[in-house]
Amino acid sequence: MQYVSKWCVVPSDVCFRIARGKCALDVRQWVGENPQHVQGECFDFSHILVIIDAVAFFLLQQTEPSISVMSKYNSPVLDPSAIPLIALGSMNETHKEEVELINQLGRLLEDAVNGQPDEAAITEKLHEWAEHTKDHFSRENQLMQDYGFPAFPVHSGEHDKVLAQIEALYQRWLETKVVEPLADYIFGEWPRWFDAHVNSMDMVTAMFLSQRIPQ
């Protein structure tokens, strides 16, 4: 397997080292040792960040989650102690808040599946989580724009995709009050996406921003 970009062709062994967190060091070393793979006259840090972002996310979507994702409809949705820490404290705090909300929603959904539904509580918590996620993504998008993060279109595109999914689920819940489609997403698709996103796009974004934002 290879990852092909407009700047280079990255072999699979380098991709997996990137995906496991060594990031820029591995890319820089590989580029220095394999100049024949680099295409074009310019290969700078911006290009490295774009490649890290895309390769890591691509690979992590195909591997087992590093966060402990619980079994179907069993709370908690995610183990809070296993959330990967990245280079920007404010992003770590937001991720902690996100997981707290998703686990609260997960407990309500688990009760509903087990015959004790509280539709009003589910609606309230789902709305709270959706609004938190909008604010979370909006803050990250603004930081990326303010500091000129090169992979902003890729990262913000993932935000847009997930917000659309959450909005669709929220509207479906309001219309039907059917628990299973919402529970399938909360206990299945979302934690896998969150794990991949934090370990790839957020990791690289935080590394970039931490070098520019006083902490």
Number of C-alpha atoms within 10 A of each C-alpha: 8 12 17 12 15 10 16 18 15 21 14 14 11 19 24 16 15 23 23 15 16 13 24 17 12 16 21 15 11 15 16 11 10 11 10 10 14 17 13 9 7 9 14 9 14 14 17 19 22 21 26 26 25 19 24 26 23 16 18 21 15 9 11 12 16 15 19 18 20 15 12 13 21 15 21 21 26 25 15 17 9 12 19 15 17 18 17 20 13 13 20 18 11 16 20 16 17 18 20 18 18 24 20 17 24 25 17 23 28 22 15 19 15 10 9 11 16 12 17 10 13 21 17 12 18 23 15 15 21 19 12 16 21 16 13 17 19 15 13 20 18 13 17 21 15 10 12 13 19 18 22 19 14 13 23 18 12 16 19 13 10 17 17 12 12 21 13 11 16 17 11 15 19 11 9 8 17 14 17 15 12 19 20 14 15 22 25 17 11 17 21 22 17 20 23 26 20 21 25 27 25 23 23 24 26 24 17 21 18 15 11 10 11 7 8
